[in-house]
């Protein structure tokens, strides 16, 4: 009787694990190796640091952070929206604002610390050694992400991991992190896209 009960318990646990996506075999399609974001252009986000250079006006040139509300403040320019703009667009906005005070300003904006907008950040949750949020970089791969988060925990179901792709309406893809990280199988490496969420479940067995 005890053997029969144990068998039933193991069967139920296996069914629950499969239903919750916690085993190595999930029903998601494999993630495509290459990303379709070849034309990606970086846009500024809260937490970035930008260097504003105003030609021939060193007193107006400075390094400033982008505030949590997505705005910046520089000499003569207060509460200027920066989030979601590329550096060139922000430079033109600063020139327009400074044009009220100086003649024909020429501004260059350089991003020196990259965080990016929240919608483009890479999020790693579950059984990573150091789950965290990462700034997206063009051609970033899942291997780059795993190095940044310190690899898998001892309890991770690496081959049961998945990528939630917000750029495709939250479509989910399967990734083989155990094969990649533990076994060095580079064929399991895939490119990330802005806004991806890497979900690493716990193994029950």
N, C-alpha and C positions, 0 to 999 in steps of 0.2 A: 504493500500500500504506500509506504513512504517513497519508494522509487517512482511509483505512478504520480504521486503528488509533486515530487521534484521535477519530473518531466513536464507536468502541466505548468508549473511555475516558470521553468525555463522557456517554454513555448510562449507563454503570455509575455514574458520580458522581451523576448525576441520580436514579438509582434508590436509591442509598444515602442521599442527602439526603432523599428523600421518606420512606424507611423510618424514618429517624431523626427525622422531624418537623422538619427544618431548612429546609424551603422554605416559601414564603408560603402554600401551600395545604395545610392539615392537615385531617384527617378529623373533628375535634371539632366538636360543635354550637356555635353562637354563644352567648356568655355572655348571660344575660338582662339587660336594661337596669337593672331594679330588683331590689333585694335583698329577701328576705322576713324581714329581721331588724328590723322596725319596733319590736318590743317589747324591743329589746336593752337590757340593764342592765349597766353597767360593774361588773366584779369586780376585786378587788385582786390584783396579781401581784408576784413578786420584782423588786426594783429600784424599785418605787413609793416615793414619799415621802408620809407621811401626817402630818397635824397632829391630835394628840389634845388635846382641850380638856375639862378636868374642871371643871364649874361650881363656883365658889367655892373651888377648890383650885388656884391658879396654880402651886404648887410641883409638882403632878402633871401639869401640862399641858406638852406639848413636841412638837416635830417629830421624827419617827423614820423611818428607812428600813426597808423590808421586806427582810429578809435573803434570800440565795439559797435558803435552805431554806424560805422562805415564812412565817417567824415574825417577830414583833416583840418588843422589850423596852422597857417604860416603867417609871417609878418604881413600885415595889411589884408590878409584873406582869412576870414573866419568861417568855420562850419561849412566847408566845401565838400560835397559828396565825392568820394573816391571809389567806393566799393562797386565792383562790376565793370570798371573802366580799365582799358589798357593804359600803359604809361603815356603814350602819345596823346590819347584823348584827354587824360587828366592834365597834361602840360598845356593843351590848348585852353582848357577851362581856367587854369591859373592865369594864363596870359590875358584872357578876357577880363578876369577879376582885377588883375593888376593894372590893366589899361585905364582904369579910372584914376590911377594915381601917378603912373609913370608913362612915358611915351614909348610906344612900340616895344613892349617887353618881349624878350625871347627866353623861353623856359624849357629846360630839359628835366624830365623825371626819370629817375633810376630806382628800381626796386632792389633793396639790399638785403632784406630778410623776407623770405617767402612763407606765407601761410595759405593764402588763397581764400576765395569765398567758401562759405560753409557747404554750398551745394556741390562743390568740386572736390572736397576733401575725401580722402580714403579712410574708411573706418574699419577697424579690425576688432571683432568681438568673439568671445568664447575662449577656447583653450590655446591662446597664444601666450608665450612667456610674459609679454608685456603688451596687453591689449591697449590700443591707443588710436589717435587720429593723426593722419599723415597728410602733408601737402602733396597734391598730385603733381607729378612731373611727366613731361612728354616721354613716351616710350617706357614708362615705368612698368615693370613686370611683377608678377606675384612673388617671384624669388626676391626681388628688391624689397618688397613689403615684408616678407618673412625674415630677412636679415635685420630690418629695422625694428621688428617686434621681438627679436631674440629667439625665433624658432617656435617649435611646438612644446607644450607641456607633456609630461609623461602620461597624462590621461586623455590626450587628444585623439580623436578619430580623424586623422589627417586626410585620408582618402574619402571621408564622408563630408568634407568641407564644400562650401559653395560660395559663389559670388552673386550677390544681389545687385543687379545692374539698373540703377535708377534712370540712366540715360535711355533705357529701353522699356520704360514703364514697369520697373521692378521685376523684370524677367530674371530667373535664377539659373545659374550654370554650375555644373559640377567641376571641381578641381581636385587633383591628386597631390595634396601637399605632402603626404607621407612618402610617396614615391620620389617626389622632388627633393625634399629636405633630408630625409633619412637615407634614401637609396641613391641620390644623385642622378635621378632620371630627368635630364634636361628636356625631354619631350613633354614633360608635364608642366613646363613653364609657359605661362600665357601673359599677354599684355593686359594691364588694367586700363580702365577708362575713368574719367572724372566722375566722382560721386559713387564709385563702387563701394559696397560693403562686403567684406570678407568674413564669412561666418564659419567658425571652427567648432564643431560639436564635441561633446565628451563621449568617449567610448565606454560602453557598458561592459565590455568583455576584455 
